[in-house]
């Protein structure tokens, strides 16, 4: 639910990713949407990359104003790489919101291959995720993960730490509240900067 | 391109998921201006559609951008609201001055109201069975012992205990205190439990 909420910041950042679209109607005064165009008007049939939120909203109009195409990472060539060995892909560089963005893209994929790729990719990368969450070399292991994978790895590492603390002591000392501690840390960092 | 300022705003907020940033009213003003411009252009073009039907498509694009801006602004305010709630639970009813200045006036008013609501709710708890309220921000972890040893992390000043004793909390001093009396100070980072 967290990801589809109207007020969710992460969903807003996902829908900010660009997607190739073909305009089906003339758009007067909207020439600036296409960086290579010199005219004021955008002609029907132009292919432009626009953010997903705009594409979704224009696609749902009656009649639809745009036809949505697949971004290249979800196309055949990349799909083959992902199906062969998804662990070799650096998601942070390639597509930070691979899974979330893919869920939106899957709706526009008639053949239904994108959704299979998503599941397959996660299945293959799960072991990598698991090892990243117990790894001591956190920078190197976390680097190729996408944003949501990073969050999961961090959550797993926290749980692991809490469990081992509990097993060792069976008792937990009282600590400073999270936000208070972080506020202090930041203030100290700012003081040192000035 | 539309709605780029507002994404900058959200990215700033997202960079600090655990602490609150100063309220960015300058950027919000710029975004509202962008929305005003879009709205005015749309009004003009919508009126002109009687002669030129093809303008409708442009109006729809701008309208999508307006809705997007609105959604992002609301999300920004909402994420701050969740953080302000946490402020009440972690810093207590009175905010330190350096935290207070991070909130806008309206946000501070909301904080005061939330704080009052929470206080009156906590006071009402257990009244039917003869207690006068319970402080929910205390005892977040099960207490293990009546007294604990603490180290003072900041110059706090005098603290009067329930039995009437007054102790002076100075930086780096050690004390042996009843758990119930120092746990709020521990959460606020003034004391630190040592084992």
Boltz contact constraints between the chains, C-beta under 6 A:
constraints:
  - contact:
      token1: [A, 7]
      token2: [B, 75]
      max_distance: 6.0
  - contact:
      token1: [A, 7]
      token2: [B, 78]
      max_distance: 6.0
  - contact:
      token1: [A, 9]
      token2: [B, 10]
      max_distance: 6.0
  - contact:
      token1: [A, 9]
      token2: [B, 14]
      max_distance: 6.0
  - contact:
      token1: [A, 9]
      token2: [B, 75]
      max_distance: 6.0
  - contact:
      token1: [A, 9]
      token2: [B, 79]
      max_distance: 6.0
  - contact:
      token1: [A, 12]
      token2: [B, 10]
      max_distance: 6.0
  - contact:
      token1: [A, 12]
      token2: [B, 72]
      max_distance: 6.0
  - contact:
      token1: [A, 12]
      token2: [B, 75]
      max_distance: 6.0
  - contact:
      token1: [A, 16]
      token2: [B, 7]
      max_distance: 6.0
  - contact:
      token1: [A, 25]
      token2: [B, 57]
      max_distance: 6.0
  - contact:
      token1: [A, 26]
      token2: [B, 54]
      max_distance: 6.0
  - contact:
      token1: [A, 27]
      token2: [B, 57]
      max_distance: 6.0
  - contact:
      token1: [A, 27]
      token2: [B, 58]
      max_distance: 6.0
  - contact:
      token1: [A, 28]
      token2: [B, 54]
      max_distance: 6.0
  - contact:
      token1: [A, 28]
      token2: [B, 55]
      max_distance: 6.0
  - contact:
      token1: [A, 28]
      token2: [B, 58]
      max_distance: 6.0
  - contact:
      token1: [A, 29]
      token2: [B, 58]
      max_distance: 6.0
  - contact:
      token1: [A, 30]
      token2: [B, 58]
      max_distance: 6.0
  - contact:
      token1: [A, 30]
      token2: [B, 61]
      max_distance: 6.0
  - contact:
      token1: [A, 53]
      token2: [B, 68]
      max_distance: 6.0
  - contact:
      token1: [A, 54]
      token2: [B, 64]
      max_distance: 6.0
  - contact:
      token1: [A, 57]
      token2: [B, 64]
      max_distance: 6.0
  - contact:
      token1: [A, 61]
      token2: [B, 60]
      max_distance: 6.0
  - contact:
      token1: [A, 65]
      token2: [B, 57]
      max_distance: 6.0
  - contact:
      token1: [A, 171]
      token2: [B, 144]
      max_distance: 6.0
  - contact:
      token1: [A, 172]
      token2: [B, 141]
      max_distance: 6.0
  - contact:
      token1: [A, 173]
      token2: [B, 193]
      max_distance: 6.0
  - contact:
      token1: [A, 173]
      token2: [B, 195]
      max_distance: 6.0
  - contact:
      token1: [A, 174]
      token2: [B, 183]
      max_distance: 6.0
  - contact:
      token1: [A, 174]
      token2: [B, 186]
      max_distance: 6.0
  - contact:
      token1: [A, 174]
      token2: [B, 193]
      max_distance: 6.0
  - contact:
      token1: [A, 176]
      token2: [B, 189]
      max_distance: 6.0
  - contact:
      token1: [A, 177]
      token2: [B, 90]
      max_distance: 6.0
  - contact:
      token1: [A, 177]
      token2: [B, 187]
      max_distance: 6.0
  - contact:
      token1: [A, 179]
      token2: [B, 86]
      max_distance: 6.0
  - contact:
      token1: [A, 179]
      token2: [B, 90]
      max_distance: 6.0
  - contact:
      token1: [A, 180]
      token2: [B, 90]
      max_distance: 6.0
  - contact:
      token1: [A, 180]
      token2: [B, 188]
      max_distance: 6.0
  - contact:
      token1: [A, 180]
      token2: [B, 189]
      max_distance: 6.0
  - contact:
      token1: [A, 182]
      token2: [B, 18]
      max_distance: 6.0
  - contact:
      token1: [A, 182]
      token2: [B, 19]
      max_distance: 6.0
  - contact:
      token1: [A, 183]
      token2: [B, 19]
      max_distance: 6.0
  - contact:
      token1: [A, 186]
      token2: [B, 19]
      max_distance: 6.0
